[in-house]
Amino acid sequence: MAETNRVWRLERYPQGQDFAGAMRLDDSPLPQIGARELLVRNLWFSLDAGTRMWFTPRTDSYMPPLPLGSPVMGFVLGQIVQSRHPDHPEGAIVRAYGQWADYSRLAPDAGNIWQVPQIADMRQHFAVLGPNGWTAYVGLNDYGKARPGETVLVSAAAGATGLLAAQFAKASGCRVIGIAGGAAKCARLLADFGLDAAIDYKGEDVATRLAHLAPEGIDVYFDCVGGPMLDAVLPNMALYGRIAICGLIATYDREERIGPSQFDLILMKRLTVAGFFSPDFYGRGEAINRLTRPWLDSGRVSMAFDVTHGVENTLVAYAKMFTGANFGKTMVKLAE
Ligand SMILES: NC(=O)c1ccc[n+]([C@@H]2O[C@H](COP(=O)([O-])OP(=O)(O)OC[C@H]3O[C@@H](n4cnc5c(N)ncnc54)[C@H](OP(=O)(O)O)[C@@H]3O)[C@@H](O)[C@H]2O)c1
């Protein structure tokens, strides 16, 4: 085992996408674990765009701000190398809220730790069979109430959560339109992931294209973006449509709050708009996996992985989600 632990620490809250100006990689001693704690050697980081909200001082978010000076928190997949907890033996593989570091110190009694089985591609524990999959499934079904034959629109459709929401909707018999940045991403959504249509929001007018592609209106909008994208979608919603607010990535690095400019359309079209956060339903993860695992095993649903190697390159990988340089699930590989 190494004697030092490279740890990303939050020094200040980032301005915009200047993550390098806000976080520092330092050499720390290997953490000493206490009673009922674990030391985990991190094998993978799952990078999640929503964690950008933890790196702000705002206190009314779904998670408290990460205190300055702290190790940066994030989802990790790793192997337990020291255990002082009876339920978590050394050698087991866990998915957990850990630290962006070579090693994570974990306290299982605080929750958000799952022992995961060996499967052909362990990255799927962060994709179809993990929090992104649970978010996509619950957003689409519990909040979007998507039914077979309906038209479902997904923004950030070439990202981890959106790609799963789009494929789950297809697998459930819906017609699916994705929105993504760039013609190449859109072409891949059609060719490799079976979407019915795709809109390049960087090169096309979203509202105009939607009016053409869905003249009867969008029944369900799985929104990962918010901001101007939501403004373009609202006039194109069907009567009694549902909008599942999954995320607002267009606004995470802004201080001002941006609301829909055509709020009145929610009334005129009798829309249902609901926000949701996955930690509220982590307890349903295994049950959701039993429903989605057959789609993964049969190849009906898949994931593209955008992998960066080395703990030192974490911030480069993280920034990709905010510039759109990623396709699919963004991960950092630390070790075999
Ligand atoms: N509610 C929950 O519990 C929950 C859970 C997981 C994720 N989320 C939310 O889901 C969204 C996606 O998260 P993720 O972790 O899966 O990341 P991701 O989709 O893999 O990466 C983010 C994607 O967002 C797109 N994007 C970035 N800035 C944009 C902008 N200004 N306008 C339009 N698109 C933009 C980029 O693709 P383009 O090339 O297409 O721009 C990028 O690929 C985030 O809003 C996140 O907060 C919510």
The ligand as an SDF file (V2000), in Angstrom:
LIG
                    3D

 48 52  0  0  0  0  0  0  0  0999 V2000
  -31.7540   15.1140  -10.1690 N   0  0  0  0  0  0  0  0  0  0  0  0
  -30.8010   14.2160   -9.9640 C   0  0  0  0  0  0  0  0  0  0  0  0
  -30.8190   13.4570   -9.0090 O   0  0  0  0  0  0  0  0  0  0  0  0
  -29.6800   14.1220  -10.9560 C   0  0  0  0  0  0  0  0  0  0  0  0
  -28.8280   13.0050  -10.9870 C   0  0  0  0  0  0  0  0  0  0  0  0
  -27.8490   12.9310  -11.9780 C   0  0  0  0  0  0  0  0  0  0  0  0
  -27.7070   13.9890  -12.8720 C   0  0  0  0  0  0  0  0  0  0  0  0
  -28.5330   15.0630  -12.7760 N   0  0  0  0  0  0  0  0  0  0  0  0
  -28.4370   16.1810  -13.7040 C   0  0  0  0  0  0  0  0  0  0  0  0
  -28.4230   15.6820  -15.0280 O   0  0  0  0  0  0  0  0  0  0  0  0
  -27.6330   16.5420  -15.8330 C   0  0  0  0  0  0  0  0  0  0  0  0
  -26.5490   15.7030  -16.5140 C   0  0  0  0  0  0  0  0  0  0  0  0
  -25.6460   15.2480  -15.5130 O   0  0  0  0  0  0  0  0  0  0  0  0
  -24.5890   14.1040  -15.8410 P   0  0  0  0  0  0  0  0  0  0  0  0
  -23.7930   13.9250  -14.6130 O   0  0  0  0  0  0  0  0  0  0  0  0
  -25.2710   12.9520  -16.4620 O   0  0  0  0  0  0  0  0  0  0  0  0
  -23.6300   14.8120  -16.9030 O   0  0  0  0  0  0  0  0  0  0  0  0
  -23.4950   14.5240  -18.4540 P   0  0  0  0  0  0  0  0  0  0  0  0
  -24.8550   14.6260  -19.0560 O   0  0  0  0  0  0  0  0  0  0  0  0
  -22.7180   13.3060  -18.7050 O   0  0  0  0  0  0  0  0  0  0  0  0
  -22.6220   15.7840  -18.9230 O   0  0  0  0  0  0  0  0  0  0  0  0
  -23.2300   17.0240  -18.9820 C   0  0  0  0  0  0  0  0  0  0  0  0
  -23.7360   17.3230  -20.4260 C   0  0  0  0  0  0  0  0  0  0  0  0
  -24.4860   18.5280  -20.3920 O   0  0  0  0  0  0  0  0  0  0  0  0
  -24.3670   19.1900  -21.6280 C   0  0  0  0  0  0  0  0  0  0  0  0
  -24.2980   20.6300  -21.3530 N   0  0  0  0  0  0  0  0  0  0  0  0
  -23.3680   21.2750  -20.6140 C   0  0  0  0  0  0  0  0  0  0  0  0
  -23.6520   22.5890  -20.5600 N   0  0  0  0  0  0  0  0  0  0  0  0
  -24.7770   22.7690  -21.2930 C   0  0  0  0  0  0  0  0  0  0  0  0
  -25.5570   23.9160  -21.6340 C   0  0  0  0  0  0  0  0  0  0  0  0
  -25.2450   25.1420  -21.1820 N   0  0  0  0  0  0  0  0  0  0  0  0
  -26.6440   23.7310  -22.4120 N   0  0  0  0  0  0  0  0  0  0  0  0
  -26.9700   22.4960  -22.8720 C   0  0  0  0  0  0  0  0  0  0  0  0
  -26.2700   21.3780  -22.5920 N   0  0  0  0  0  0  0  0  0  0  0  0
  -25.1880   21.5270  -21.8090 C   0  0  0  0  0  0  0  0  0  0  0  0
  -23.0970   18.6860  -22.3010 C   0  0  0  0  0  0  0  0  0  0  0  0
  -23.4170   18.0970  -23.5500 O   0  0  0  0  0  0  0  0  0  0  0  0
  -23.6680   18.9260  -24.9160 P   0  0  0  0  0  0  0  0  0  0  0  0
  -22.5130   18.6400  -25.8080 O   0  0  0  0  0  0  0  0  0  0  0  0
  -24.9220   18.3270  -25.4110 O   0  0  0  0  0  0  0  0  0  0  0  0
  -23.7640   20.3720  -24.5380 O   0  0  0  0  0  0  0  0  0  0  0  0
  -22.5930   17.5710  -21.4020 C   0  0  0  0  0  0  0  0  0  0  0  0
  -22.3070   16.3790  -22.0940 O   0  0  0  0  0  0  0  0  0  0  0  0
  -27.0840   17.6360  -14.9190 C   0  0  0  0  0  0  0  0  0  0  0  0
  -27.9490   18.7440  -14.9630 O   0  0  0  0  0  0  0  0  0  0  0  0
  -27.1540   16.9850  -13.5470 C   0  0  0  0  0  0  0  0  0  0  0  0
  -27.2400   17.9160  -12.5030 O   0  0  0  0  0  0  0  0  0  0  0  0
  -29.5050   15.1460  -11.8400 C   0  0  0  0  0  0  0  0  0  0  0  0
  1  2  1  0
  2  3  2  0
  2  4  1  0
  4  5  1  0
  4 48  2  0
  5  6  2  0
  6  7  1  0
  7  8  2  0
  8  9  1  0
  8 48  1  0
  9 10  1  0
  9 46  1  0
 10 11  1  0
 11 12  1  0
 11 44  1  0
 12 13  1  0
 13 14  1  0
 14 15  2  0
 14 16  1  0
 14 17  1  0
 17 18  1  0
 18 19  2  0
 18 20  1  0
 18 21  1  0
 21 22  1  0
 22 23  1  0
 23 24  1  0
 23 42  1  0
 24 25  1  0
 25 26  1  0
 25 36  1  0
 26 27  1  0
 26 35  1  0
 27 28  2  0
 28 29  1  0
 29 30  1  0
 29 35  2  0
 30 31  1  0
 30 32  2  0
 32 33  1  0
 33 34  2  0
 34 35  1  0
 36 37  1  0
 36 42  1  0
 37 38  1  0
 38 39  2  0
 38 40  1  0
 38 41  1  0
 42 43  1  0
 44 45  1  0
 44 46  1  0
 46 47  1  0
M  CHG  2   8   1  16  -1
M  END
$$$$
